[in-house]
Each structure stands twice: as C-alpha cells, then as structure tokens.
Amino acid sequence: MKEQNRHSRIFGWKQLALLALLLLAGLGLWHFLSRPATISYRGHTVEIRKNVEKCRHDPEGFVREENGRITYEKDGRKALLGVDVSHHQQEIDWEAVAADGVDFAMLRLGYRGYESGQMNPDPLFEQNYEGATRAGLKVGVYFFSQAVNPVEAAQEAEFVLATLNGRPLDYPVVFDWETIHHSENPRTLYVTEEEMTGLAQAFVEKIRKDGNYEPMIYFNTLMGYLGYDLGQLEDVDYWLARYDNDPDFYYDYALWQYTHTGKVDGIQGDVDLNLDLRPTK
C-alpha cells in the first residue's frame, strides 16, 4: 500500500510538472504572438500599426518607361498620371499638359509662411484651376501647412474651404505639412511627432465636417514611419512622396509622388509626377 501511494505521488508530481511546462510554453507563445510587430527603417525599429491597412500594390506592376515616367497596372486597370504644381511652375499651358497624357492635377491652393506664419493664396491658383478644368483634367488641391497647433491647422482648412467656396473637385483636399531645413528660424522647428498628428487630425476633421470634399494627408517615407502616428490617422487616404522605382512603404497609399524632376509638355522646367493607385478611380 505504501509503495502504491509513493508511485501515485510521483505520478502526480510528473503531471504537475508537465502542466507547468505546458502553461509556460503557452504563455511564451501568447507573448510572442501578441507582441507588436516591427519593421526596420534607417536604423530605427518602428512598431507596425495593426489598424492601418497594409500596402496592397504589386511591386511587379510598376514599370519605368524610356521617357522616365512610371506606369502601374493591376487587374487590367492602369494608374492615372498626375502632376502637382504651384506658382513655381509659372504659367502653364494646360491643353498641352492634357495632350501629353496627364490625367489629373493637384494644385497648391495656398500656404502658410514658414517664418511669418501668415496664410496666403497661391498667386496662380485661380488661373491653374480654370486652365486645368477647362483642359479636361481632374483636379484636387493641397495646402502647404506650417501650423504649430490644431487651431492653426483648422484655420488652414477654413482658408481652403473659403477659397474653394463650394467649387467642385475630383480629387481630395490635401494637408501638406513639411519640415523646413533651409531657414534659420522655421516656426515649426519644435513641433513634436505627437503634435504633428494632432495638426493633421484637426485639418482632416474640418474638411470632413464641411461635407463637400475628401481629405487626404501628404507625407514622405520618413514622416510616415517616424513622424505621424498613422494609427490615429487610419481613416484617411495617404499621398506618399518617395522617389524610387518601387515605392517600398509598408502601409497602403492612394497617390504616389515618384519624382520631382519630371518633364511634361506645357510646363516649364521640372515638375512633380504622381500616380493615382486607387482601384476605384
């Protein structure tokens, strides 16, 4: 009887030990599966925002043509070609632009001074809007922001809405906040990544509340990974600036600005070229 009890105790301890090992293994697996996934960018470990849609564009769909332009095709649908311009491109022959294969134009509507903070209309916005629409191009607008708080960002959105005054757009109203490196005293120098996200949210909310236009956010790869918290901006489309044959970016984006040295008939000098990668457009 004593021997039987001893074996029972040994068997019981083995069961407990095995159960403990299984529990530890389960906890380890849970910890592994639940830990945030990361990617590496320029030596930084970046946490992936699981609520932001992963990029769905097929790298093999991008083709660089002999003239330097990039095309994209997937499931029989070709991406539309676009330009984005401001008064820096001077007067534009929009009929020639349209004849050169350009489908849409993103026009700078206005900007805030990076030192003064004053909001101004782009000197050629009205002319570009009339010329591009008359030539049959689809049109969207962007505002070059140097806001330093959400109140200013909302004011910029109000400036855009007042300037548009209900005029139709085919493409979004874009919040284009950028860091300035060529000024000794840029007003946005000490804006943090958290504050940047709040600026974009304020602009997007104001445009969306108006109900007439679709908001969008413009950024480069650096700002997309190490600037904006895209986990808080997952319900708005992105316009990605990355100058490369294959825009290697983890998250999905609607527009891709792939060069700032493009050549288009009707535009003097260099111009930014873009692709509209949205499948429904």
N, C-alpha and C positions, 0 to 999 in steps of 0.2 A: 504493500500500500504506500509506504514511504517513497519507494522508488518510482511508483506511478505519479505521485504528487510532484516529485522532483522533475520528471520529464515534462509534466504539464506546465510547471513554472518556466522551464527552459523554452518550451514551445511558445508560451505566452510572451516571453521577452523577445523572441525572434519575430513574432507577429508585430509587436510594438515597434521594434527597430525598423522592420520593413515598412510599416505605416509611416514612421517618422521620415524615412528616406523618401518615400513617395510624396509626402507633404512638402518636403524641402525641394524636391525636383519640380513639383507643381508650382511652388512659389517662385522658383527660379525661372521657369518657363513663362509664368504670368508677368514677371518683372521684365523679361526680355521682350515679350510681345507688346507690353503696354508702354514701354519706354518710347519717348519721342524719336521718330526717325530724323536723321540729319543728312545734310549734304555738305560738301566742302566747297568754299568759294574764296579764292585769293588768300588761302591760309586760315580762313575763318570757318568754324563749324556752325552751320546755320540749321536751326530747327525747322522742319517742314510743317507748314500749316495744313493740317489734315482737312480742314473745312474749305480750302481753296482748291478749285479744280486743277488737276494735273494737265500739263500740256498734251494736246491730242494731235498736234501737227506731225505729219510723217516727214522725217528728215530727207527721205529719198524723193519727196515731191518737189523739193526746191532745186531749180536749175538756173545756173548763170549763163546768160546768152552772150554772144560775141560782142554786143554793144554794151556789156557791163550790167545790164538790167537783170534782175532775178525774177523768175516766174515760179508759181506754185500751182500744182494741180492735184486734186484728190477726188476720187469717186466721180470723175468726169466733170468736176467743177473747177474752173480756173479762178485764182485770186484776182481781184481788181487792182489796178495800178493807180497810185495816187501821188500827189505832191503836197507838201506843206510849205506855205510861203508867208512872208511878211513884207513890209516896205523895203526891206534889204534887197529884195529881188527887183526893185524898181518897177517900172511899168511892164505889164505882161500882156502878150498877145494871146488871149485865151482861146481864140479859134485855132491858132497854131498848136497850142498845147493839146487841145482835144484831138486834132488831126494826128498828133504824134502818139496816140494810143493811151493817153491818160484818161482814167475813168472818174476820178474824184479829186477834190482839193480841200485840204484843211487850211483855213485862213486864220491868221492871227487877228483877232478882233481888237485886242488891247493888251496892255501890260502895266505893271507897277514898277516904278523906278527902284533899282536895287540899292540906291543910296538915299534918294529923296522920299521914297515911299508913295509918291504921287501916282494916281491911276490916270492912264492916258489911252485914247483910242489909237489903233494903228493908223497912220496917216493915209494908207491906201486900202483900208478895209472895205469901205463902201464901193470903191472902184473895182476891187477884186471880186466882191460879192456879185455885183452886177455883171461883170465880164464873164466870170466862171459859170454863173447860172444861164446867161444868155447863150453861152457856147455849148450848153447841154451837160455840163459836168455836175456830178453830185457834190454837195457842199456841206462841210462841217466847220466848226470854229474852235479856236483854243485861246485861252488867256494865259499870258506869261505872268505867273504869280511870284510875288516876293512878300507874301503875307507872313506876319510873325505871330499871329494869334487867330483863333477861329472867327472872331468878329471881323477882322480884315478879310479873311477868306470868304466869308458870307457877303461882305461888301463887294468883293470882286465878282461874285456870282450875280449880285444885283446889278452891277455895272453891265455885265454881259446881257442880262435879260432886258435891261432898259435900252441898250443899243440895238438889240435884235428887234425889240418892240413887236414880237409876235410873228416875225418873218419866218417862213418855213425853212427847215434844214433837213437834209437827207442823212447827214452824219451827226455824230454827237457833239456836245459842248464839252471841251476837254480842259481839265485842270492841269496846267503845266508849271509845276513848282520846281525850280532848279537851284542848285548851289552856285554861287558866283566865285570865281577864282581870279578874275582879272581886275578886281577893285580892292583898294586898300581898306575900304570901310563898308563892306556889304552889310546891310541891315539884318540879313538872315544868318549871319555868321554863327550865332549861338543857339539857333533853333535845334532842338534835340529830335531824335528819331520818333519819340513818343509824340512830341508836339507836331511834327510833320504829318503824322497820321490824323491827328485832330483837325489840321487845316484841310486836308482832303475831305474828311467827313463833313465838315461844315459847308464846303463848296458843293459837294455832291448833293447834300440834303436840300440846299436852297434851290438848285437846278431841278431836282426831282419834285420838289413841292410845287414848283410852277406848273408842272404837268405837260408842258409843250415840247420838252427836249429831253434827250437821253444824255446823262452824264458819263464821263469817261476820265480816267487818270493816266497821265503820261509819265513814264519814268525810264531810266536806263537800268541795266542789269544790277549795277552797284546799289542803286536806290531800292530796287525790287527785293534784293536779298538783305541788305544791311541798313536800309533806311525805313521805308514804310513797313508797318506791321500789316501785311496783307491778310492776316487772319481777321482783322477788323474791317477789311475793305473787300470782302469776298463777293459782295452783291453788286459789283460794278465792273464793267469791262476795262481792260488794260490796253494801253498803247505802248509797246515796247520799243525802245531805241537800242539797237545793238548792231554794230557794223561788222557783219560777218556773212559768209555764205550760208551757214546754218545757224539760226538763232537758238543756241543751246540755252534754254531757260526752263526751269522745272515746271513753272505754273503756266496755265493757259493764257493766251493773249489774243486780242481781236485784231489789232493793227500792228504791223511791224515796220518800223523805220530802219531801213537797212543800209542807207548811205547818206552822207551829207555832200557828196560830190557828184551827184547825178547830173545828166545833161538832157534837157528837154527843149524841143523847138518852141520858140516864143518866150523863153525865159533866159535872161542874160546871166551868164556865169553859172556857178554851181547851184544845185537845188536838192533838197531832201527828197528821197524817193521812198514810197511806202507800199505795202501790200495789205489789202483787206482780206483777212483769212477766215472771216466768219462764214460758216457754211450756208446760212440762210439769206445772205445778202447777194 
